[in-house]
Amino acid sequence: MEHENGKQDAAFEDNSDSSDVEGLVNVSGGSDKPVTKEFNLMTISELEALLNDPNSTLSKRFRKRVWRRIYWLKKRPERRALEKEKKKRKREAFKSRNGEAAVHKKPTITKMEESLCKIKVAIDLSFDSYMTDKEKGKCRKQVQRCYSLNRRSPAPVQFYLTGMAGSFKDGSMNMYGIQKWDVHASDDNHVSCFGKENVVYLTSESKNELHELEEGKAYVIGGLVDYNRKKGLCYRLAREQGVQHARLPIDNCLIMKTRQVLTIDQVFTILLNKTQGMTWTDALLAAIPQRKGAKPLDQGPGSSSFSHNSDDDELEDLGDDDEQEDLGEVS
């Protein structure tokens, strides 16, 4: 069922296409109304309940798909263990060939509570009703990347996920290891978590340019993937909530030949870079993919003597379609 190279895993993890008639199924909830839920977000118990439903009208083909999904979920811990064992054997073989000096050193992880950085960065995950299932999947991947970046940082920011009561919370049940994440997660929104006076919502529509990051503030990124259908939504919500809002200083730092639309993880990377002592220009250039053609403002459009982000491929692997998406409308 599973290939050693992990292709089967990737197929299941990335298969959020709901183009099939039965790509979305109804799961009985606590209310009289059934709750529509994406197939790939369903847990083992929910899938088994679907198969055992006497009133089910699932086709034979789709029932086989459900069985395969159950088998895949049950075998996932075993696959993870095999992957770890394979990596261990690989390290030992490398060590035997190259001696003690080549021993793989486990990276040092700094927990948030031990970090010298006390800047708060939050992702607002309350935009369920504005996204399709495919867009929700992209949002989850970008949040995963934000966590990975923060975890590897020598001085991680205080990372928050707010408004998790919707599909992100349901989908996270199938995200391996999320229960062990070093993150502050809450079903409440950012106003309840931080207080109205302490919130700074990042949105490109704001006339307020962000200059410095303050420890007493919480900088909120809109967790929205909407293919630019809801332009200005984050700005409108910030004004309705009566919270402060600001935009990143792109106009005063860079020249860009494309639209100033950044993904959730790109905005997070910019803030993380800034907390580590970078200038705004360097923080922006290190996070924005080279294909966007960004150049430092003081060097002009003819210059090429600047450093760009080297993680473009990694961004694309995680489903980064920022050429089309308006993610939190941050710029």
C-alpha positions in Angstrom: 0.0 0.0 0.0 2.8 2.5 0.9 5.9 3.2 -1.2 9.2 3.5 0.6 9.9 6.9 -1.0 6.8 8.4 0.7 4.8 9.0 -2.4 1.8 7.3 -1.0 1.9 9.6 2.1 2.2 12.7 -0.1 -0.7 11.5 -2.2 -3.0 11.3 0.8 -1.8 14.4 2.5 -2.1 16.6 -0.6 -5.3 15.1 -2.0 -7.7 17.8 -0.9 -9.3 18.0 -4.3 -13.1 17.8 -3.7 -13.9 17.6 -7.4 -15.3 14.1 -7.0 -19.0 13.9 -6.3 -18.3 12.2 -3.1 -15.2 14.2 -2.1 -17.3 15.8 0.6 -19.3 13.7 3.0 -21.8 14.5 5.8 -20.8 13.7 9.3 -23.6 13.5 11.9 -23.0 16.3 14.5 -24.7 17.2 17.7 -27.4 19.3 15.9 -30.2 18.1 13.6 -28.2 19.4 10.6 -25.4 17.2 9.2 -22.0 18.9 9.2 -20.2 18.9 5.9 -16.6 17.9 6.3 -13.7 17.4 3.9 -12.9 13.7 3.4 -9.2 14.1 4.2 -9.9 15.8 7.5 -12.0 12.9 8.9 -10.7 10.8 11.7 -10.6 7.0 11.8 -13.7 6.8 14.0 -15.6 9.2 11.7 -14.6 7.2 8.6 -15.7 3.9 10.2 -19.0 5.4 11.2 -19.5 6.5 7.6 -19.0 2.9 6.5 -21.3 1.4 9.2 -24.1 3.9 8.5 -27.1 1.7 7.5 -28.6 4.6 5.6 -25.4 5.3 3.7 -25.6 5.5 -0.1 -21.9 5.4 -0.8 -20.8 3.8 -4.0 -18.7 0.7 -4.0 -15.8 2.7 -5.4 -16.0 5.3 -2.7 -16.3 2.7 0.1 -13.0 1.2 -1.1 -11.5 4.7 -0.9 -12.7 5.0 2.7 -11.2 1.7 3.6 -7.8 2.7 2.0 -7.9 5.9 4.0 -8.6 4.1 7.3 -5.7 1.7 6.6 -3.4 4.5 5.7 -4.2 6.4 8.9 -3.8 3.3 11.1 -0.4 2.6 9.5 0.9 6.1 9.8 2.7 5.7 13.2 4.3 2.6 11.9 5.5 4.4 8.8 6.9 7.2 10.9 8.8 4.7 13.1 10.3 3.0 10.0 11.4 6.4 8.6 13.1 7.3 11.9 14.8 3.9 11.9 16.0 4.3 8.3 17.5 7.7 9.1 19.2 6.2 12.2 20.8 3.4 10.1 21.9 6.0 7.5 23.6 8.1 10.2 25.3 5.1 11.6 26.6 4.0 8.2 27.9 7.5 7.6 29.5 7.6 11.0 31.3 4.2 10.3 32.7 5.6 7.0 33.7 9.0 8.2 34.5 8.6 11.9 33.2 10.2 15.0 33.6 13.8 13.6 30.8 13.1 11.2 28.2 12.2 13.8 24.9 13.9 13.2 24.2 16.5 15.8 20.6 17.1 16.8 19.7 20.8 16.4 19.3 22.7 19.6 15.6 23.6 20.1 14.8 26.7 22.1 11.3 26.7 23.6 9.2 29.8 23.5 9.2 30.2 27.3 13.0 30.1 27.2 13.3 32.5 24.3 14.8 36.0 24.7 12.2 37.2 22.2 8.9 38.2 23.7 7.3 39.6 20.6 3.8 38.1 20.0 2.8 37.0 16.5 -0.6 35.4 16.0 -2.4 33.9 13.0 -6.2 34.5 12.9 -7.8 31.3 11.9 -11.4 32.5 11.9 -11.9 32.7 8.2 -13.5 29.3 7.6 -16.6 30.6 5.8 -14.5 32.5 3.3 -12.4 29.6 2.0 -12.9 26.5 0.0 -11.7 23.1 1.3 -8.6 23.4 -1.0 -7.8 26.8 0.3 -8.2 25.6 3.9 -5.7 22.9 3.1 -3.2 25.5 1.8 -3.8 27.6 5.0 -2.9 24.6 7.2 0.3 23.9 5.2 1.4 27.5 5.6 0.7 27.5 9.3 2.8 24.3 9.6 5.7 26.2 7.8 5.3 29.1 10.3 5.6 26.7 13.2 8.6 25.0 11.6 10.4 28.3 11.1 9.8 29.4 14.6 10.8 26.1 16.1 14.2 26.2 14.3 14.8 29.8 15.3 17.4 30.4 18.1 15.1 33.0 19.5 11.5 32.1 18.6 8.7 34.6 18.8 5.7 34.0 21.1 3.6 32.2 18.5 -0.2 32.1 18.8 -3.0 30.5 16.8 -6.4 32.2 17.5 -9.9 31.5 16.4 -9.3 27.7 16.1 -12.8 26.6 16.7 -13.5 25.9 13.0 -12.1 23.5 10.4 -8.4 24.1 11.2 -9.0 22.5 14.6 -10.8 19.5 12.9 -8.1 19.2 10.3 -5.2 19.5 12.8 -6.3 16.1 14.2 -4.7 14.5 11.2 -1.5 16.7 11.2 1.2 14.5 12.6 2.7 15.7 15.9 0.5 18.9 16.3 -0.4 17.8 19.8 3.3 18.4 20.8 3.6 21.8 19.1 5.2 24.5 21.2 2.5 27.1 20.4 -0.3 29.0 22.2 -3.6 27.8 20.6 -7.0 29.1 21.5 -10.6 28.9 20.2 -11.0 32.5 21.2 -10.3 35.4 18.9 -7.3 37.7 19.1 -9.3 40.5 20.9 -10.2 38.0 23.7 -6.6 36.7 23.9 -4.7 39.9 24.0 -7.2 42.8 24.6 -8.3 45.3 22.0 -5.7 47.8 22.9 -2.8 45.4 22.4 -3.7 44.1 18.9 -2.1 45.3 15.7 -3.7 43.6 12.7 -1.5 43.5 9.6 -3.3 44.5 6.4 -2.2 46.1 3.1 -5.2 48.4 3.2 -3.9 50.2 6.3 -2.4 53.7 6.0 -0.3 53.0 9.1 3.1 51.8 8.3 4.7 49.4 10.7 8.1 50.7 12.0 9.0 48.8 15.2 7.9 45.7 16.9 6.9 46.2 20.5 6.7 43.5 23.2 3.4 44.7 24.6 1.7 44.3 21.2 0.4 41.2 19.4 0.9 41.3 15.6 -2.0 39.4 13.9 -1.7 37.8 10.4 -5.0 37.0 8.7 -5.1 33.2 8.1 -6.9 33.7 4.8 -6.3 32.0 1.4 -9.0 33.3 -0.9 -7.6 33.9 -4.4 -8.2 37.7 -3.9 -12.0 37.3 -3.8 -12.2 39.1 -0.5 -9.9 42.0 -1.0 -9.9 44.4 2.0 -11.6 41.9 4.4 -8.9 41.9 7.1 -8.9 45.7 7.1 -12.6 45.9 7.4 -12.7 43.4 10.2 -9.9 45.3 12.1 -11.9 48.5 11.8 -15.1 46.8 13.0 -13.3 45.3 16.0 -11.8 48.7 16.8 -8.2 47.3 16.9 -5.0 48.9 15.6 -3.9 48.0 12.1 -0.8 48.5 10.1 1.0 47.4 6.9 4.5 46.2 6.3 6.9 49.0 5.1 7.3 47.5 1.6 6.8 50.7 -0.3 9.6 52.4 1.7 12.1 49.5 1.3 11.6 47.7 -2.0 10.8 48.1 -5.6 8.6 45.2 -6.8 7.5 44.4 -10.4 4.6 42.2 -9.2 1.7 42.7 -6.8 2.6 43.1 -3.2 0.7 40.0 -2.1 2.4 37.8 0.5 1.5 34.4 1.9 0.9 33.8 5.5 4.3 32.1 6.0 6.1 34.9 4.1 4.7 37.5 6.4 5.5 35.4 9.5 9.1 35.0 8.2 9.5 38.8 7.7 8.4 39.4 11.3 10.7 36.6 12.6 13.6 38.1 10.7 12.9 41.5 12.1 12.9 40.2 15.7 16.4 38.8 15.0 17.9 42.2 14.3 17.5 42.5 10.5 16.6 45.8 8.9 13.2 45.9 7.3 14.8 45.8 3.9 16.9 42.7 4.7 13.9 41.0 6.4 11.7 41.6 3.4 14.3 40.4 0.8 15.1 37.3 2.8 11.4 36.2 2.8 10.1 37.3 -0.6 10.7 34.8 -3.5 13.2 36.0 -6.1 10.6 35.5 -8.9 8.7 38.5 -7.5 11.6 40.7 -8.7 12.0 42.7 -5.4 15.0 45.1 -5.2 16.1 47.4 -2.5 14.6 50.9 -3.0 18.0 52.6 -2.7 19.6 50.5 -5.4 17.0 51.1 -8.1 15.6 48.8 -10.7 18.9 48.2 -12.5 20.7 46.8 -9.5 21.1 43.1 -8.7 23.6 43.3 -5.8 21.3 42.0 -3.1 20.5 38.8 -1.2 17.3 36.9 -1.8 15.6 34.1 0.0 17.1 30.7 -0.8 14.1 28.7 0.3 12.0 29.2 -2.8 11.8 25.5 -3.5 10.8 24.7 0.0 8.0 27.3 -0.2 6.7 25.8 -3.4 6.8 22.3 -1.9 4.4 23.5 0.7 1.9 24.7 -1.9 2.9 28.3 -2.1 0.7 29.8 -4.9 1.3 33.4 -3.9 1.1 34.6 -7.5 -2.6 34.0 -7.3 -3.5 34.3 -3.6 -4.3 37.2 -1.3 -3.3 35.7 2.0 -4.2 38.0 4.9 -3.9 40.9 2.4 -0.6 41.8 4.0 1.8 44.2 2.4 
